[in-house]
Amino acid sequence: MSVFSVCVYCGSRLGASPAYAGVAREVGTWIGRKGWRLVYGGGRAGLMGQVADATLAAGGTAVGVIPQALMDREMGHQGLTELHIVQTMHERKRMMAERADAFLALPGGIGTFEELFEVWTWRQLGYHDKPVGLLNTDGYYDGLIAFMQHTQQAGFVDQRQMELLQVDTQPLPLLERLAQLALTATEPDDYSRI
């Protein structure tokens, strides 16, 4: 891998707590300072814009992928290193996954949940061998984590599947862990089966 690329999923809103925007800027700044590449949904609003702007301000590259319908609503970030405009949400998610070496979910809404669960599912099905992380800022994902533990106890998710999701409350240790795990990825990607 030449330049480490991390795909960040996060909200197109700022959320109620200033901590959410703060952690998005912290993640973006870290990505930029490390010389990594941000891959994300291409938006300029909310946490998406915060992480992209911080990455660029810290000297990193930011690659956005956005469907034409959202671009038409003037939601696309015009100041990115690369902005790819695609036709469908499925194309968007696939292109983001193909360009990433790891995935990280920050606070967000149903779109973020869907992206996280999809890439986690792809991982457990063997479509990719890239690490997946969940940043639990200010307990935002406490309820989701508890529910996932419930699904395990109920017999629908096993321990191996749970271990595929790296969870932390601090962004920098989690980013470093994802980068280290990405170096050990051995299986080739096979998004053709998706």
Secondary structure, 3 states (H helix, E strand, C coil): CCCCEEEEECCCCCCCCHHHHHHHHHHHHHHHHCCCEEEECCECCHHHHHHHHHHHHCCCEEEEEEEHHHHHCCCECCCCCEEEEECCHHHHHHHHHHHCCEEEECCCCHHHHHHHHHHHHHHHHCCCCCCEEEECHHHCCHHHHHHHHHHHHCCCCCHHHHHCEEEECCHHHHHHHHHHHHHCCCCCCCHHHC
